Amino acid sequence: MRDESQHPSRQRGLADHLRALDDRALVELLRARPDLATPLPPDLSVLASRVHARMSVARAMEQVDRFSLEILDAIRLCDAPATVAKVHELVGAAAKPERIDEAIGRLRTTALVWGPDEALKVVAGVTDVAGPYPAGLGRPAAELTDGGKERSRAELAAQITAAPIAATDVLRRLADGPPVGTVRGARRPAVAGDESPVRWLLAHGLLIPIGEDTVELPREIALILRGSSPLGELHPDPPVPQSRHFNIDAVDDSGAGQAAEAVRLVEAVLEACTTEPPAVLRSGGIGIRELRRIAKAIGATDETTGVLLEICHTAGLLDATTDADQVWLPTAEYDGWLTRSMAQRWQRVAAAWLTMNRLPMLIGLRDDRDRLINALSTEVVRSTAPIARMDALRAVAAQPAGDAPDPQGIADYVAWTHPRRGGSGRDDAILAALEEAALLGITGRGALTRFGRALLADQPVTDLLGDLLPTPLDHVLVQPDLTVVAPGPLEPDLSATMGLVADVESAGAATVYRVTAGSLRRALDAGWSADRLHRLFAERSRTPVPQSLTYLIDDTARRHGGLRAGTAGCYLRSDDAALLAGILADRGNTPLRLRRIAPTVLISPLSRERVLDGLRAGGYVPVPEDTEGAVVISKPQSRRSTLRTRSIRPGADLPVMDDERLAGIVRALRAADADARRNRRATTIDITEMPGMTTAATLAVLQRAARQRGRVQLGYVDAHGGGVQRIVRPVSIGAGYLRAEDDRTDVLHTFALHRITAATPLEPEAD
């Protein structure tokens, strides 16, 4: 089919059509196709040119549902002029008339179709995007042959009936679309004895050779085979997913519980990276062994851990260090995140997931070169990932509140609403998005929660979620076996304190800590005293403090500081000479290479840290001291990544404009268009005054120069918005682009027509 998108009369007709639309219709057009307003066109002629552009048409068709695309094919199949009545006739009883009219209305809103009911027109870019075979039908026989007798429908039907069964099967497969096939030597004359089905069809003119090895089924024959369904199977209504209904309050409660668990898991992942930072692979990311180690530490599956790592990275809570031995560490923002309320922490995590351009479902799979795809690597990046998540959640949101739809039904629904978007892995991405939404608590029991709906609408969720989450507790329950139970989420300060004085034994809705001599030593090293530890448990425990815990605190505190270490490479000193003698006699301390230099002093050539670790491993309780003999408070300092954290960016690459802004753009277009029409210049446009699109007059100069191989001075707006001038020889114009040779270098360049602002002929023009 011939591309007439850049024909001056075609553009003028569409421009006049846009001028005749009311402001509301123009606002709807710009809302459906926001790329048309970026950058702002100088007038409606420029806007009409952009409507035809191939890339813009491709974007618009990605927004259109399956039935609307089928109606678009019906319009393309109509003999000129295409009319609404002809479209209804083609569709027949396959769809209700009102559904056909609705689809045509949607196509008009996006300007893929324009014109009155008696003369519908399709923008030429549709052929470039959708291909030359509408509804899977080939071209008419007259376009495939160089003349010959035209056969009637009855004659063709008789030949089809007389065809061998195998040949009829070939025809039916091609009639279902696409209408082209391959056969070796398609143009070769028939050979005696060759009775293959394709050869029989070629010999009887039911297939037409269009290349050395390619054949095409003429449209007339396919329409006979399709019978009463010339457009094939149509899909006027979206598939309805099967669903179960739950009370919305139960959905919210379930989602809130999972949201709290998701926040806990994120914190657990980051703490695991703090304790033992995973190394950065040469190819980037985290190795599968490190991922499994973290998964075991937090008690989650490898798949869940991969999702959490990707979310932490996108949310700016986890990043790689810049030193020689690169590792993955929590960022400085993690410390601030810990001080927020649980609802605020969840919102940051959920927003990061919703907008991240990474697809965790790929972790653990193999790429095209059979290499393992690792978490946090560049192989996980997919630009379509946030679109798939938004499509999946919007499909769930389209169901009644409290309905939990079948995941495959949601995938089928998305395939109907946006059939040209997502690629071959779309269904898998939709199903993975639903699983991840359940992991984060955006959905509860499979239905969208109220706070999940607010997140999807980019509204605050902290109040909605905060009311559902349990109030952070200011107390714990100390048990006789030296375990401490937190029956719910703790206040941030108390949670940090418990992490210092006790070790987490199990996590979940209720966290269980265990107090040990080692955990108490950790608190004493951080500057706590025995009295402060006693007060902590006495004030924070709702159960009586067991005597065993009191004894353990007193015993550990009494022993703590009785042995002190310094540097010289390292020295040990104690007022208890017998203690030092026992240390020196202990064979387990032989690797420390200790030597007595005084009754109360031992030294070692090893570093103080190695000596301290060795003695503590042997059951001793030394503490470090500074050069003045004061105890050094050694509260553990968590390492943090030094890289700057990245902001969370939305998945869409075009701005979302509200009604007021769109109305302002339309008013500006109307005014600029009226001014441009009053002051239309013949050929040359000053690029400093109008940095916009090609006008019909400019296009006429380019077409004339292409026919005559003449030179023109071209004004062009580059990718940075700057104006440039070039002298070129136009070669061809089509599909929204000018191909021209640079007059100095003879190099062929391609220029987007919508960026050309001026064309001045440099040679006399001949008619």
N, C-alpha and C positions, 0 to 999 in steps of 0.2 A: 504494500500500500504506500502511496506517495505521501511524503511528509510535507504538509503545507503549513506547518506552524509558523513559518517565518514569511509566508506570503503577505505582502502589504495589505491586500484587501481582507485577508483572513484576520489579521491583527486589528484592522480598523473596525471590522464587524464586531469582534469581541469587545473592543474598547467602547464602541457605541452601546453595546448591550450592558456593559458595566455602568456606563453613565446613566442608563435608563433605570437601573435598580434603585430602590430606595435605600436610605442610610442603614436601616435595620438589616437588609440583605447583605450589604457590603460588610457590616460588622460581623455577620455570621460567616461570611467567606473568610475574613481575616482570622476569625477564631478557629475555623476548621483548618486553615492553611497559614499558620503564623509566619512561615518562611517568606511569604509574599511581601510582608512588611519589614523584612530585615535584609538590607538596610531600607529605610523609608523611601518608597518610589516617588519620583518628582511629580508624576501625573498619572492619570488612568490609562493612558496609552502604554506607559512603562509597566503598569500593573498587568495589563492584558498580555504583554510580552512574557512576563514572568509566569503567568498562568499556563502558558504553553511549554515552558522549560521542562526538559525530561526529568531532572532531579526533583523538581517541585511536584511534578505529576506522580513520581514514584512515592514520594512522601505522602501525598494525598491518598493514593490507592492503598497504602498500608493502614489507613484509618477507616477504610470502607469495609462493610460486612460482606459476607459471601453472596447473599442474594442480590445486593446492589451491584456487585461485580458481574453476576450473571445477567442482570438487566442491562448493564453496560455493554456486554457482548451482544445482547439482543438488538440494541440500538445500532451497534456497528454492522450487524448483519442485514439491517433493513436497507432496501433499495432507496436511493435518494429520491425525494427527501424523506428522511426518517421522521416518523410521526408517532405520537403517543398511541394512536389507534393501531398502527402496525405493530408496535411492541406488544400491546394487549393481544393481538391476533397471534403473534408468534408464541407467546407464553401459553395462551389458551387456558385450559382448566387446571393447569399445574399450580396456579397461585391465585388467590383472591384479587380482584381488581384493585381494592384499596391498598393491598401490599405492594402491587406494582407501582401505583402512584406514589406511595411513600418512598420506595427505592429511587424512583426518578427524582423526587424532591431532594433526597440526600445527595444524589449525584449533582443536582443543580446547585445545592448549597456549597459544595466543594469546587464548583466550576469545572468538573470533569465533563459535564454536559451543559450546554447552554442553548438558548434560542427558544422560540415559541413552540407550543404543542404541535404545530403543523410543520415545523422545520427544525427538528432537534439536531444539534451538531456536537461532535465529540472532539475535544482538544487533541491535536495531532500527536502530542507526546504520549498518549495512551498506547498507540501502536508500538512505539519504541519500548515501552515498559512491559506491556502485556503480551507482545508478540503478534505475528500476522495471522493467527488462526483463532478468531473469536469462537467461543464455545467448542473448541476443538475441531472446527470445520475447515476444510481446505478452501482453496480459491475456486471460483467458477471455472468450468472447463474452457470457456472462451479466453480466459487469461493464461491458461496453461498450454494451449495449442496455437499453432499459427494458421488458423482457419480450419476448414473442413466442414463437413455436413453437421449441422446441429441436430442432435437426436431429441426426440420428445420424451416426456416422462414415462409414457407407456412403453416406448421402445427400450429405455434403460431398465425399467422394471422387468421386462421380458428377458433381457439379457442376464440380469441378476438371478432370475428364477432358473434360467438354463445353466447357470454356472455350477461346476462341480462343488461338492460339499466342502472340500478343503479350501477351494478358492473363496467360497462364501464366508468361511471362518476368517480368512484374511481380511475380507472387506469389512466384516463386523468389528474386528479389532481396530482397524483404521477409522471406522466410522465413530467409534467411541472417543477417538482422539488420543494423541495428535495424529493428523492425517498423513504423515510422511513416514516412509520406511526405506530401508536400504536393501539393495540386491545388486550383486556384482554384474556389471555390464548391462545396466538398465536400457541403454540406447542401442545395444547390440541387436542386430536382426535375429529373428527367431531361428533356432537350429532344429533340424529334424530330429525327432525323438525326445526333445526337451519338453515334457508335459507337466512341469512343476506348476503349482497353483498361481504363482506370481506371473510366470510366463503366459499362462492362459489369460490372465486378466490384462496383461499388457497387449496381447495379441487382439483382444476384443475391445480395447479402448476403455476398459473400466478402471485402469490405473494409467497415469500419465508420467513418463520419465521427465524429471526436471534437472537431472544431472547425470554424470557417468554411472553413479551407483545409487541414485536416489529416485524414489517414485513418490507421487502424491495422489491422494484420492480426491477427485473433483467433488465440489460441494453438492452438486445435484444428486450424485449417487448416495452420499452420506445422508442427505435429507430423506431419500426414499427408504433407506435402511432404518432410520430413526423413527419413521412413521409419524405418529401423533405427538412425538416429543422432539421437535426439531432442535431444541436447545439442550437436549439430554436431560438428565435428572436435575431438577431444580430444588433449592433449599430455601423456601420463603420464610421459614420460622427457625429461630435458634433452638438447638437441642435443650431439653429441660433436664437438668441433673436430678437424679434420685436423691432424696434427702430425708434426714430424720429431724424432728423438731424437739427443741429443749426450751425450757423456761430461760429467758434472757438473763435473769438474775443468777441462775445456776451456771450459765455460760460465762458470765463475768467472774464469778467466784473461782471457777476452774481456771480461767485464763490468768487471774491475779495470782493464784497459787503457783502456776507455772512461770509467771513473770518473776516472782520472788526467787524461784529456783534458778532461773536463767541468770539473774544478777549474782547469785551465789556462785554459780559455775564460772562466770566471767572472772570473778574475784579469785576463785581457786586456780584458774588457768594462769592468771597474772602472778599469783604468789608462787606457783610452781616454776614460772620463768624467773622469778626473783631468786628463789632458793638455788636452782641449778639452771642457769641461762643456757638455752639451746644455741648451738653454733649456727652461723649463717653459711649455707652451702655456697660453693663457688658459683653455681648457677642461680643462686638466690633461693630464698625460702628455708623451710625447716625439713630436715630429713625424716623419713618414715619412722626410724627408730626413736628419734626424739619425740615425735608426735605420739607414738605409742607409750612412751614413758610418761608424758604429761597426761595422756588419757588414763593410764593406770593410777596416777597420783590423784586425779580428781574423781575417779570412779565413773567415767563416762566411756562411750564407744569412740572408736577412732573417727567415725564420721561426725559425731557431735563435736569432738575436740577440734576437728578441722574447721567446722563452721564457726566455733567460738574464737579460734585464732584469727580467722579472716575478719570477723566483726571487731575484735580488739584492735587490729591493725588499722582498719578503716575509721574507727572511732577515735584514733589518736592516742590510744592507751598503751600500745605496744609498737616498738620500732627497733631497728637495728642500730647498733653503736657504730661509731666511725673510727674506732681504734684499729690497730693491726689485726688483733684477734676478734673479729666481729662476732657478736652474739646478739640474740633477741632479748631485749629487756623492756620492762614497763617504762613509760615515759614519765616526765615530771607531772603531767596532767593526771596520772593515775592517783597520786596522793590527794589532789583536790577532788577527784571523782569520789574517793572513799568517804569524804566528809559530807557529801550530798545525801539527801533523803533517798530512800530506795526507789520511789517513783521517778525522781529526777535522774537517778542512775539508769533506770530502765529506759527512759525516754531517749537518752543519748545512745544507748546500745541499739535500741530498736530503730531509731532514725538512721543510724549508720548502716544497719542491715538493709533497710528499705532502699537506700540510695547507692550502695556500693556496687562498683562495676566489676565484681568478682563472682565467680560461680563455684562455690565450695564443692558441689557435686562432682567436679572433675578431679578432685584430690584422690590419688591412688590409682587413677586410670593411666593409660598409655597414650602418648601423643602420636603424631604421624610418623615419627622416627623411632617408635617403640621405646621411648624413654618415659620413666615414671614421672607423673605430674605431682609436684610437692606443694604442700600448703605454703602460702605467702610468696609463691613464685609468680613470675609474669605469665606463665602458661595458664593461670587460673583467670586472667583478666578477660572479660567478655563485655563488650559495650551494650549488648542486648540484655544483660542480667537484670538491671533495675526495671527495664520495661516488662520483662517476664513477671517479676514480683508484683508490679503494679497491676498488670492484667489479671493475674491470679486473684489478688485481693479484691479488685473491683468486681470480678465475677462472683466471688463469695458475697460481697456487699450487695450485689444485685438481688440476692435471695432474701426472702422475708426474715426479719430479725429473729434469731434463735434457730434458724434452719442450718443444719450441718450437711452440705451437699457432698455427694460422692466425688472424690478427687478426680477420677477419670472423666466424670461428667463435666467437671469444671474445665479440664483440658479440652474436651470437645467443644464446650461453649466458647472458650477463647479462640479455638480454631475457626469457629463460625464468625465471631465478631471481627477478627483481624486475620483473615486467611493468608495474607501476603507478608505477615510479619513474624519473625522469629526463626525461620530456617527449619532444617530437618530435626534439630534437637529440641524443638519448642515444647512438645508434650513432656519430655523428661524434665525440662527446666521448670515448667508449671508445677509438676508433681513435687519436685524438690523444694520449690518455694512454699508450697502448702505445708510440707513437713517442717521446714525451718520456722514458718510462722507459728506452728503449734509448739515448737521448742521454745520460742521466745514468749509464748503466752498471748500473742496477737489474736489467735483463735483459741477458743476453749471448747472442748468436746467436738471440734470440727467446725463450729460456727464462729462468726466474727464477733468479738467482744465490743462493747461500747467504746472502751478506750482504744481498741484497735481501729475502729471506724474513725475516731478522732485523729489518730495518727495518720491514717490514710488521707484525711482531709487537711493535713498539715495544721492541726489545731492543738492547743495545749492539752496534755493528757495527765499532768501530775495530779490535778484535783480529782479527776475521775478514778484514776488508779489508786491514789493515796487513800481514798475513802474505803477501798476494798482490801487494801493490805493491812495486816495486823499492826497495831501500834508498837513501835520498837520498845523492847523491854529494858528496864533499868535494874533487873535482878537476875540471879541464877539460882540453881538448886545444887548445893554441895552434898555429895553422897558419901557414905561411910567408906566406900572402896577407893576414895581419893579421885573419883570422877566428878565433874561439874557439868550439869545439864542446863543448857539454855533452851527453854521450852518454846522459843520463837526467835525472830530476829532481834538482835541486841542493838542498843544505841551505839552510834559509831565509836564514841570514846570507850565504852565498856567492851565493845567487840575488840578494839585494838589492845586494850589492857589484858583481856583474856588470852589473846594470841601471844602476849608476852609472857605471862606467868604460867601458862598451861599449853599442852600440845593437843591439837585437834585429833580426836580418836575416830569420830564419825560425823558426817555432815548430812544435812537434810532439813526437814521441817523443824526438827529439834537437833541442835548441835551438841555433841558430847565431847568435853575436854577431859584430859587427864593431867593431874598435877604430879610432877616427878621432881626428884632432886635436881635433875638437869634443867627443868623449866624454871624452878625457883632460883637456881644459880644464874640463869639468864636474866631474871628480874633483878637479882642482887647486883650483877655486873652492870646493869643499866642504871644503878643508883638507888634502887629501892632498899628500904630497911626492913628488918623483921617486923617492927611495929606497923609499918605501912601495909605490909602483906596481911598481918592479922586484921587490921581495920578494913581492908578491902573485902575479905571474905565475911567478916562480921556484918558489914553494912550492906553488902550486895546479895548475900545469900538469904533466901526465904526459909531455908532449913537450918537447923543447928549445925554449927561447924564441928565436924568430928574431931575427937582428941588426937587421932592419928595424924590429921593435917597440921594441927598445932605443933605436935612434936616434930614433924618433918620440917616445918618452917624454922623452928628454933634450932634443930640440929644442923640444918644446912647453913643457917646464918652464923652459928657458932663456929663452924668449920671454915666458913667463907672469910677470907682475908687472913687466916692464920698462916698462910704461906704466900709470900710476895715475890714477884719476878721483876728484874730490871734488865738493863742492857750492858753487856761488856765483853763480847757478843751477847751473853745473857747471864744474869746472876740470880740466885735464889737466896733469900735470907729469911730467918725465922728465929724468934726468941726461944723456940723449943728445939734444943740441940739434938734431943733424941729423935725428933721427927725427921730432921735432916739426915741423921745417921741411918734411919730406916729407909729413906729415899735412896741414899747412896748405896745401901746394901741390897736394894731391890733389883734383881736381875732384869726385870722388865724395863728398868730405866737405863739399861746399858746403852741403847742407841742414842740416848741424850748426851752421852760423853760428859757426865758431870764430874766435877772435881772440887774437893773441899779446900777453901783457902783460909777459912777461919771456923771456929766452932759453930758459928751461926750463919755462915755464908758458903754457898756452893756456886760455881760458875760453869758455863758451857760455851763452846765456840759456836753453837747453833743460835739461830734467831730466837727472840723471846717468844714469838708466836708458836714456833715448832716445839719449844720446851713446854709451853702452857698446854698445847694440845696433847703432847705425850703424857704429861702428868695427869691431865683430866681423864685421858683414856685409861690410866691405871687406877682411877678412883680417888685421886687427890683433888684438893679444892684450892688451887693457887689463885691469886689475883695479881694483875699487873700494877706497878706503881711508877710514878714519874721520877725525874731526877731529884726531886725534893722529898721523896718518900711518901707522897700522897697517893692514895688509891686512884687508879684511872677508871673512870666510869666508861664502860665499853658497851653502851647500848648499840645493838647492831644497826648499821646504816645500810639501807637497801640501795643497791646500785640502780641507776636509772639511765635510760638512753639519752644521749645528748642531741639527737637529731630533732629538728623542729617538727612539731606535730602538724599534721595536715588537716585542713578544715573539711567538713563533710559537704560534698557537692551533690546537687541533685542529679538524677540520671538524665533528665532532658537537656538537650543542648540548645533549645530555643526558649526565650523568655515567655512566661505565662502572663498574658495581658488581661486586665480586667475590662469590664464594659466601658468604663469612663475613658480609659486610654484608647481603646479601639474606636470609640466614637470620635475622640480627638483626632486620630489618624485619618478617619474618613472625612472629617471636616477640612483638614489640611489638604487632603487629596483633591477634594472638590474645588477648593479655592485655587490650588496650584494648577489643576487641569484647566479651569476657566481662564486663568492668566496665560497658560501656555498656548491655548487655542487662539487667544487674541493676538499673541505675539509670536506665532509660529514662524520660524526661520526656514529657509528653503533646504539648505544642505548642512551647514556647519553649526555645531553647538559648542559654546564655550564651556569647557569642562570645569572651570572654576565656578561657574554659575549653576550648573546642573550636573552634579556627579551621579548620574543615574543610568537609565537603560536606553537601548537603541530605539529611535523613533522610526516611523514608517519611511520618512524622507531619507534618513541616514541609511536605512536598510536598502532602499532603492539604489542609492549610490554604490553600495557594496555589491549588489547583484549585477548591476551594469558593469562594474569593474571586473567581476568574475567572468562574465561572458566575453569581455574584450581583452582580458589579461592586462588591464591597465593598472597603474599605480595610484594609491590613495594615501593620504596622510591620516593616520588613525589616531583618534583620542580614546584612551582606555583607562579604566580605574583598576589598579592592581589590588592584590589581596589585602594590602594594608590600608586601602582607601585613598592612596595617592594617585594623582593623575599623571599619565605618561603619554608620550607622542612617539609614533613609529610610522615609517614609510614602508608599506607592504604591497604585495600583489595578491589580491584575493584569488583563491583557487576554487573553493566550494563553500556553500552555506547549507546547513541542515542540522536537524536534531538539536537546535539551540546553540550551535557553535559556528564560528567562522574559521576556516582553514586558509592560511595565507603564508606566502613566502616573504621572509625578511629581505628587503631590497639590497641590503649590504652583504649579507652572509649566505643568501639563498637557502637558509634553513627554514623548514616548514614549521609554523607555530599554529597553535589552536587558541582561539579567543572566545570566551563566553559572550554570546551576543548581548546578554543583559548588562554587561559591563562596558560595552562600547558606547562612547558618548559623542563622538564626532567622526565624520568621514568626509574628507575634502578631496575631490579628484585632482590629480596633478598633471593629467594629460587631457587633450581635447577628447570629448565624448562623441562617439559616432552613434547614429541611430541604428 
